[in-house]
C-alpha cells in the first residue's frame, strides 16, 4: 500500500505572522533549531521564511521583508512519490501539506528521503515495487497506455546452491545494473522480489517486445562472475488497449503485473525466453 504524505508529515511546525519582527523569529529559530517557518496573515498561509532568509535580513525588519511567496504545497492524500517529484521540480526544501486550504503539516527533504529509503532494495539499489505501482497508476490516470515486463532469472536457485549466496547476490547486482543501463529514460524498473524484476513502460506492445528481447540478449551475453551462464525469462502484458481505462488505476497495475508474471512463468516452462499474455479478457480486465 502506497504511503501518502499524511503518514510522514511533521505536525511540529511553528507559524509566524507576517508582521512579526525578524529578530524575534531569529531567536526562535536558534532556540528551537527550526530552519523554516510558514508565514500567515489572518490565519491564512501566504509565504515561507527560512533560516537563510532570516540571517540575511536586518533584525529590525518584519517577516514580510524576509519571506518568499513561492509556496510549494501538496495535498495530504498525495503519494510520497508525488512529493518527491514536487521537491525535485521546485527545488524547494519543504512542502506544505494542505487539506481544504488548511495547513496540516510539513514535509522536508530529510523526512521524505528517509521514507523513500525504505523503498530502495539494499542489495541492488533499485526501487521496490511501490515505485512501479505509483508510476503505472500515474500513466493510466493520464490515459497513457502501459506495458509491463516481468523478468525472472532462470534456475537462480541452482546458482545459489552451486556457487553460494554471496555470488548469487553479485549476479543479481550485475543483472540490475545491466537492466538499468539499457533501459530508455521513459521506463521504470524495480526489483520485485528475489530474482524477479519488473519494468513499466508507456511503449505499445510491439515496441515493448523489441526492448525486452534486447534486454534478455544483453543478460545472456554478459560475462558474469566465475563465467556463470545466466539467462532470464520474461512475460509481457498490456500495451494493446486503445480505450480509456475506467477501472481503479492501482488495481489495473496490479493486474498487469500478475498477467506478466503468468506469461513469464509460461516462457520459463516452455523455454521460449519470452511470452506475451494474449487472452481476449485482457481488454476488459487490464
MOJO-V330485 format. One record per backbone hydrogen bond with DSSP energy under -0.5 kcal/mol. CO is the residue of the C=O (numbers start at 1). NH is the residue of the N-H. E is the energy in kcal/mol with one decimal. If there is no record, write none. Layout:
CO_NH_E / CO_NH_E
This chain:
3_80_-1.8 / 4_7_-1.9 / 4_8_-0.5 / 5_8_-0.8 / 5_9_-2.0 / 10_106_-2.2 / 11_13_-1.3 / 13_15_-0.5 / 16_40_-2.6 / 17_20_-1.8 / 18_64_-1.6 / 20_63_-2.6 / 21_25_-1.7 / 22_26_-2.7 / 23_27_-2.1 / 24_28_-1.8 / 25_29_-2.6 / 26_30_-2.2 / 27_31_-2.7 / 28_32_-2.7 / 29_33_-1.2 / 29_34_-1.0 / 35_51_-2.6 / 37_49_-2.3 / 38_16_-2.5 / 39_46_-2.9 / 39_47_-1.3 / 40_18_-1.8 / 41_44_-1.3 / 44_41_-2.1 / 47_39_-2.8 / 48_68_-3.1 / 49_37_-2.9 / 50_54_-2.3 / 51_55_-2.2 / 52_56_-1.0 / 54_57_-1.0 / 58_61_-2.1 / 59_23_-1.8 / 61_22_-2.9 / 62_65_-2.3 / 63_66_-2.0 / 68_48_-2.4 / 69_71_-1.9 / 70_72_-0.6 / 71_73_-0.8 / 72_96_-2.3 / 74_98_-2.5 / 75_78_-1.6 / 76_6_-1.6 / 78_5_-2.5 / 79_83_-1.8 / 80_84_-1.9 / 81_85_-2.0 / 82_86_-2.4 / 83_87_-2.4 / 84_88_-2.3 / 85_89_-2.6 / 86_90_-2.5 / 87_91_-1.7 / 87_92_-0.6 / 93_109_-1.3 / 95_97_-0.6 / 95_107_-2.4 / 96_74_-2.3 / 96_98_-0.6 / 97_104_-3.1 / 97_105_-1.2 / 98_76_-1.4 / 99_102_-2.0 / 102_99_-2.0 / 102_104_-0.6 / 105_97_-2.8 / 106_10_-3.2 / 107_95_-2.8 / 108_112_-2.5 / 109_113_-3.0 / 110_114_-1.7 / 111_115_-1.6 / 112_116_-2.8 / 113_117_-1.7 / 114_118_-0.5 / 115_118_-1.3 / 116_119_-1.8 / 117_120_-1.3 / 119_121_-0.5 / 119_128_-2.9 / 121_125_-2.5 / 126_121_-3.6 / 127_191_-1.9 / 128_131_-1.5 / 129_132_-0.9 / 129_133_-2.1 / 130_134_-2.3 / 131_135_-1.9 / 132_136_-2.7 / 133_137_-2.2 / 134_138_-2.3 / 135_139_-2.2 / 136_140_-2.5 / 137_141_-2.5 / 138_142_-1.2 / 139_144_-2.6 / 140_143_-1.9 / 143_145_-0.5 / 146_239_-1.8 / 147_201_-2.3 / 148_237_-2.0 / 149_151_-0.6 / 149_199_-2.7 / 150_235_-2.1 / 151_197_-2.7 / 152_233_-3.0 / 153_156_-0.9 / 155_159_-1.4 / 156_160_-2.3 / 157_161_-2.0 / 158_162_-2.5 / 159_163_-2.8 / 159_164_-0.6 / 160_164_-1.5 / 164_168_-1.8 / 165_169_-2.6 / 166_170_-1.7 / 167_171_-2.2 / 168_172_-2.0 / 169_173_-2.3 / 170_174_-2.3 / 171_175_-2.6 / 172_176_-2.4 / 173_177_-2.2 / 174_178_-2.4 / 175_179_-2.7 / 176_180_-2.6 / 177_181_-2.5 / 178_182_-1.4 / 180_183_-0.8 / 184_187_-1.5 / 186_202_-0.5 / 188_200_-2.7 / 189_127_-0.5 / 190_192_-0.8 / 190_198_-2.1 / 193_196_-2.2 / 195_153_-1.8 / 196_192_-1.4 / 196_193_-1.5 / 197_151_-3.2 / 198_190_-2.0 / 199_149_-2.9 / 200_188_-2.7 / 201_147_-3.0 / 204_208_-2.2 / 205_209_-2.4 / 206_210_-1.6 / 207_211_-2.2 / 208_212_-2.6 / 209_213_-2.5 / 210_214_-1.8 / 211_215_-2.1 / 212_216_-2.7 / 213_217_-2.2 / 214_218_-2.3 / 215_219_-2.2 / 216_220_-2.4 / 217_221_-1.9 / 218_222_-0.6 / 219_222_-0.9 / 222_224_-1.0 / 224_227_-1.8 / 225_228_-1.8 / 228_224_-0.6 / 228_230_-0.6 / 231_154_-2.4 / 233_152_-3.0 / 234_275_-2.1 / 235_150_-2.8 / 236_277_-3.0 / 237_148_-2.4 / 239_205_-2.6 / 244_246_-0.6 / 248_252_-2.1 / 249_253_-2.3 / 250_254_-2.6 / 251_255_-2.4 / 252_256_-2.5 / 253_257_-2.5 / 254_258_-2.1 / 255_259_-2.6 / 256_260_-2.4 / 257_261_-2.2 / 258_262_-1.9 / 259_263_-2.1 / 260_264_-2.2 / 261_265_-2.2 / 262_266_-1.9 / 263_267_-2.4 / 264_268_-2.3 / 265_269_-2.2 / 266_270_-2.7 / 267_272_-1.4 / 267_273_-1.1 / 273_234_-2.3 / 275_236_-1.9 / 279_282_-1.7 / 280_283_-1.7 / 281_284_-1.3 / 281_285_-2.6 / 282_286_-2.3
